[in-house]
């Protein structure tokens, strides 16, 4: 299976093109990302030496309850600046003081969405490390889909609610969840994955969790080995914050593959039928006098 990129490739390429260009040019672009997030790349007050990158995130206020502003300040340092009007966070890049590794800076800025998401995971992972908490983080990352995170003393549980647009999506989604369960058998370090359809899991009693035939809940049970501070925690955040998009991307790819196979098989059957069609035999016709003639 394909893992989706954690950064925004378009944003990265825009920045790299400006960093590597000998001629400084004005920029004013808006870039869309998953979960309704928008990036705006422009020049601060028309100054071509200063590039302002801003992000509009509908659920930013919910993330900020768990220290999103502080987390961005820790990651980006002096790049963090006052937010642009109509946006939730902004980074300012001075073209006159670029570092030697320009590609690394472009990639770092392109990970802005990832780091915004990471703040709530980092907060809850720290809560678990310090003995757990009764607080449950609830992030409405889409209009009709929600992320729930709870931290106990020995585990962190992340529950994604998702909406399946078609009945076929539910069936294919169950197949994917079964594969995740099978994967745990092959690796003892893999997190436990649970899937529930229509009804939310017991952990969500008393919340605004939705019910319905097209509603699914995917639960990840993360143990301390996956959430301990350091490289392992960063990898866990990379993978889990893109899970919803990863799941629906592969559902769509699976449906496209099935449709291609069906069209190919239909074409093959039509060829078989065409070959099986009996050919018309040439019938020799004669006149009353016995002469043979050909109709023209």
C-alpha positions as CSV (number, residue, x, y, z in Angstrom):
1,X,0.0,0.0,0.0
2,X,1.1,3.6,-0.7
3,X,1.7,5.9,2.2
4,X,0.6,9.5,1.5
5,X,3.2,12.2,1.9
6,X,3.1,14.1,5.2
7,X,4.0,17.4,3.6
8,X,2.3,19.5,1.0
9,X,4.3,18.9,-2.2
10,X,2.8,21.9,-4.1
11,X,3.8,24.3,-1.2
12,X,7.3,22.8,-1.1
13,X,7.8,23.2,-4.9
14,X,6.5,26.8,-4.8
15,X,9.1,27.7,-2.1
16,X,11.9,25.8,-3.8
17,X,11.3,27.6,-7.0
18,X,11.6,31.0,-5.2
19,X,14.6,29.9,-3.2
20,X,16.5,28.8,-6.3
21,X,15.5,31.6,-8.6
22,X,18.1,34.2,-9.4
23,X,15.4,36.8,-10.1
24,X,13.2,37.6,-7.1
25,X,9.6,37.5,-8.2
26,X,6.3,38.4,-6.5
27,X,4.2,35.5,-5.4
28,X,0.5,35.2,-4.5
29,X,-0.8,31.6,-4.5
30,X,-3.5,29.7,-2.6
31,X,-3.0,25.9,-2.2
32,X,-5.6,23.4,-1.0
33,X,-4.9,20.4,1.2
34,X,-6.8,17.5,2.7
35,X,-9.4,18.3,5.5
36,X,-10.4,21.6,4.0
37,X,-7.0,23.3,4.8
38,X,-5.8,26.2,2.7
39,X,-2.3,27.6,2.4
40,X,-1.6,31.2,1.2
41,X,1.8,32.1,-0.1
42,X,2.4,35.8,-0.6
43,X,4.9,38.6,-0.1
44,X,4.7,40.5,3.1
45,X,3.6,44.1,2.3
46,X,4.7,43.6,-1.3
47,X,8.4,43.0,-0.2
48,X,9.8,40.3,-2.6
49,X,12.5,39.5,0.0
50,X,9.9,38.3,2.5
51,X,7.6,35.3,1.9
52,X,4.6,34.9,4.1
53,X,3.1,31.3,4.4
54,X,-0.2,31.2,6.1
55,X,-2.6,28.3,6.9
56,X,-6.4,28.3,7.3
57,X,-7.5,25.4,9.5
58,X,-11.2,25.2,10.5
59,X,-10.5,23.3,13.6
60,X,-7.4,25.4,14.7
61,X,-9.1,26.7,17.8
62,X,-9.7,23.1,19.0
63,X,-6.0,22.3,18.3
64,X,-4.9,25.3,20.2
65,X,-6.5,24.1,23.3
66,X,-3.7,21.6,23.4
67,X,-0.9,24.0,22.7
68,X,-0.7,24.3,19.0
69,X,0.7,27.9,19.1
70,X,3.4,26.8,21.5
71,X,4.2,23.6,19.5
72,X,4.7,25.7,16.3
73,X,6.9,28.1,18.2
74,X,9.0,25.1,19.4
75,X,9.3,23.7,15.9
76,X,9.7,26.8,13.8
77,X,11.2,29.3,16.2
78,X,11.7,32.8,14.7
79,X,9.8,31.8,11.5
80,X,6.5,32.1,13.4
81,X,5.0,35.6,13.0
82,X,1.7,37.3,13.6
83,X,-1.0,35.6,11.6
84,X,-2.3,37.0,8.4
85,X,-5.9,38.3,8.4
86,X,-8.3,35.4,7.7
87,X,-5.8,32.7,8.5
88,X,-4.9,30.8,11.7
89,X,-1.1,30.7,11.7
90,X,1.7,32.2,9.6
91,X,5.4,31.8,9.0
92,X,7.7,34.5,7.6
93,X,10.7,33.6,5.5
94,X,13.4,36.2,4.9
95,X,15.0,35.6,1.4
96,X,18.1,37.5,2.4
97,X,19.0,35.1,5.2
98,X,18.2,31.7,3.8
99,X,20.1,28.7,5.3
100,X,22.6,26.6,3.3
101,X,20.1,23.7,3.0
102,X,17.2,25.4,1.2
103,X,15.5,22.1,0.5
104,X,15.3,21.3,4.2
105,X,13.7,24.7,4.9
106,X,11.1,24.2,2.1
107,X,10.2,20.7,3.4
108,X,10.0,22.0,7.0
109,X,7.5,24.8,6.0
110,X,5.6,22.3,3.8
111,X,5.0,20.2,7.0
112,X,3.0,23.0,8.6
113,X,-0.2,21.1,8.6
114,X,1.5,18.0,10.1
115,X,2.9,20.0,12.9
116,X,-0.5,21.6,13.7
117,X,-2.0,18.1,14.0
118,X,1.0,16.9,16.0
119,X,0.3,19.4,18.8
120,X,-2.7,17.5,20.1
121,X,-1.0,14.1,19.8
122,X,2.1,15.4,21.6
123,X,0.0,16.8,24.4
124,X,-1.9,13.5,24.9
125,X,1.2,11.4,24.7
126,X,2.8,13.5,27.4
127,X,-0.4,13.0,29.5
128,X,0.0,9.3,29.2
129,X,3.6,9.4,30.1
130,X,2.8,11.3,33.3
131,X,0.2,8.8,34.5
132,X,-2.8,9.3,32.3
133,X,-5.7,11.8,32.3
134,X,-9.5,11.7,32.3
135,X,-9.5,14.5,29.7
136,X,-10.5,13.4,26.2
137,X,-9.4,15.5,23.2
138,X,-12.1,16.0,20.6
139,X,-11.1,17.4,17.2
140,X,-13.8,18.0,14.6
141,X,-11.3,17.8,11.7
142,X,-14.1,17.7,9.1
143,X,-17.7,18.9,9.1
144,X,-19.1,15.4,9.7
145,X,-16.0,13.5,11.0
146,X,-14.2,13.7,14.3
147,X,-11.0,12.5,16.0
148,X,-11.1,11.4,19.7
149,X,-8.0,10.9,21.7
150,X,-7.8,9.6,25.3
151,X,-4.8,9.0,27.5
152,X,-4.7,6.2,30.1
153,X,-1.8,5.3,32.3
154,X,-0.7,2.4,30.0
155,X,-2.0,3.4,26.6
156,X,-3.4,6.1,24.3
157,X,-6.5,5.4,22.3
158,X,-7.1,7.3,19.1
159,X,-10.6,6.9,17.5
160,X,-11.4,8.2,14.0
161,X,-15.0,8.6,13.0
162,X,-15.5,8.6,9.2
163,X,-18.4,8.8,6.8
164,X,-18.6,6.3,3.9
165,X,-20.3,7.9,0.9
166,X,-21.3,4.6,-0.8
167,X,-22.4,1.3,0.5
168,X,-19.5,-0.3,-1.4
169,X,-17.0,1.8,0.6
170,X,-18.2,0.2,3.8
171,X,-17.5,-3.3,2.5
172,X,-14.0,-2.4,1.1
173,X,-13.3,-0.5,4.4
174,X,-14.0,-3.6,6.4
175,X,-11.6,-5.6,4.2
176,X,-8.9,-3.0,4.9
177,X,-9.6,-3.1,8.7
178,X,-9.3,-6.9,8.6
179,X,-5.9,-6.6,6.9
180,X,-4.8,-4.3,9.8
181,X,-5.9,-7.0,12.3
182,X,-3.9,-9.6,10.4
183,X,-0.9,-7.4,10.4
184,X,-0.9,-7.4,14.2
185,X,-0.5,-11.2,14.1
186,X,2.7,-10.8,12.1
187,X,4.2,-8.0,14.3
188,X,3.8,-8.0,18.1
189,X,4.8,-4.3,18.1
190,X,1.9,-3.2,15.9
191,X,-0.9,-1.2,17.6
192,X,-4.2,-2.9,18.1
193,X,-6.8,-1.8,15.5
194,X,-10.5,-2.1,16.0
195,X,-13.4,-1.3,13.6
196,X,-17.0,-0.7,14.5
197,X,-19.8,0.0,12.0
198,X,-23.0,2.1,12.7
199,X,-22.5,2.3,16.5
200,X,-19.6,4.1,18.2
201,X,-17.3,2.2,20.6
202,X,-17.9,2.2,24.3
203,X,-15.1,4.7,24.9
204,X,-17.3,7.4,23.2
205,X,-20.3,7.1,25.4
206,X,-21.5,10.5,26.5
207,X,-19.9,12.3,23.5
208,X,-21.4,13.7,20.3
209,X,-20.5,10.5,18.4
210,X,-22.7,9.9,15.4
211,X,-24.6,6.7,14.5
212,X,-25.9,5.5,11.1
213,X,-25.4,3.0,8.4
214,X,-22.7,5.0,6.7
215,X,-20.7,5.8,9.9
216,X,-17.6,3.9,10.8
217,X,-15.2,4.1,13.8
218,X,-11.5,3.1,13.6
219,X,-9.7,2.7,17.0
220,X,-6.0,2.6,17.4
221,X,-4.6,1.5,20.8
222,X,-1.1,2.9,21.1
223,X,1.1,1.5,23.9
224,X,4.1,3.4,25.4
225,X,6.6,2.0,23.0
226,X,4.9,3.8,20.1
227,X,4.4,7.1,22.0
228,X,7.7,7.6,23.9
229,X,9.4,10.9,23.2
230,X,11.9,10.8,20.3
231,X,12.0,9.4,16.8
232,X,9.4,6.7,17.5
233,X,6.8,9.3,18.6
234,X,7.4,11.5,15.5
235,X,6.9,8.4,13.3
236,X,3.7,7.5,15.0
237,X,2.3,11.0,14.6
238,X,3.4,11.0,10.9
239,X,1.4,7.8,10.2
240,X,-1.7,8.3,12.4
241,X,-2.5,11.9,11.4
242,X,-2.8,10.9,7.7
243,X,-4.8,7.7,8.4
244,X,-8.2,9.0,7.4
245,X,-7.0,10.2,4.1
246,X,-4.9,7.1,3.6
247,X,-8.0,4.9,4.1
248,X,-10.3,6.7,1.7
249,X,-7.5,7.1,-0.9
250,X,-7.1,3.3,-1.0
251,X,-10.8,2.7,-1.0
252,X,-11.1,4.8,-4.1
253,X,-8.0,3.2,-5.7
254,X,-9.5,-0.3,-5.0
255,X,-12.8,0.7,-6.6
256,X,-11.0,2.1,-9.6
257,X,-9.0,-1.2,-9.9
258,X,-12.1,-3.3,-9.7
259,X,-13.8,-1.2,-12.4
260,X,-10.8,-1.5,-14.7
261,X,-10.8,-5.3,-14.2
262,X,-14.5,-5.5,-14.9
263,X,-14.2,-3.4,-18.1
264,X,-11.2,-5.6,-19.2
265,X,-13.2,-8.8,-18.6
266,X,-16.3,-7.4,-20.4
267,X,-14.1,-6.6,-23.4
268,X,-12.7,-10.1,-23.4
269,X,-16.2,-11.7,-23.2
270,X,-17.3,-9.5,-26.2
271,X,-14.3,-10.8,-28.2
272,X,-15.3,-14.4,-27.4
273,X,-18.9,-13.8,-28.5
274,X,-17.8,-12.2,-31.7
275,X,-15.6,-15.2,-32.5
276,X,-18.5,-17.6,-31.8
277,X,-20.8,-15.8,-34.2
278,X,-21.4,-18.2,-37.2
279,X,-20.2,-17.0,-40.6
280,X,-22.7,-16.8,-43.4
281,X,-22.1,-19.5,-46.0
282,X,-21.8,-18.5,-49.6
283,X,-24.8,-19.9,-51.5
284,X,-24.5,-20.5,-55.3
285,X,-27.5,-19.2,-57.2
286,X,-28.5,-20.3,-60.7
287,X,-31.0,-19.2,-63.3
288,X,-33.7,-21.4,-64.8
289,X,-31.4,-22.3,-67.6
290,X,-28.7,-23.5,-65.2
291,X,-26.4,-20.6,-65.5
292,X,-24.6,-19.3,-62.4
293,X,-24.8,-15.6,-61.6
294,X,-23.4,-13.2,-59.0
295,X,-25.5,-10.4,-57.6
296,X,-23.8,-7.0,-57.9
